[in-house]
Amino acid sequence: MILCMGLSRAAEAGPRIVEPAGRYGLVRYDPSTRQVRHPA
């Protein structure tokens, strides 16, 4: 799954993305910070 959003919406949408990503074991990548976050 690829999800694109503007930086202005990141604070609002971030928490809505983190929970399902963890639930489904998805890796998250933030190109603005080049951070990769693996599921716990």
N, C-alpha and C positions, 0 to 999 in steps of 0.2 A: 504494500500500500504506500502510496506517496501522497503526502498532504502538503500543500503550499498555502502560505498565508502571509499577509503583510506584517511587518514588525509591529505596527500599531495595534494589532489584534492578539499578539503573542501572550500578553499577560492575562487576557480574558480566556483565550482558548487553551493555553498550556495545561491547566489542571484537567480539562476535559479530554486531553490527549493522553496524559500520563496514566490515568487509571485503566482505560481499556488496553493500552500498550502493555502494561504490566500483566493484566489478566490473560492476554493472548501470547505473552512471551515475545513481544516485538522489540527489535533494536531501534532506538531513536537516534537520529543524527541531526544536529543543528549546524547548518552550513555557516551561519553567521559567527559562531564561536569554534567551529570545527570539532565539536564535542560529540563523541559516540557514547551512548548510554545503553548498556546491556540490561536485560531483565534480571531482576533479583533472583 
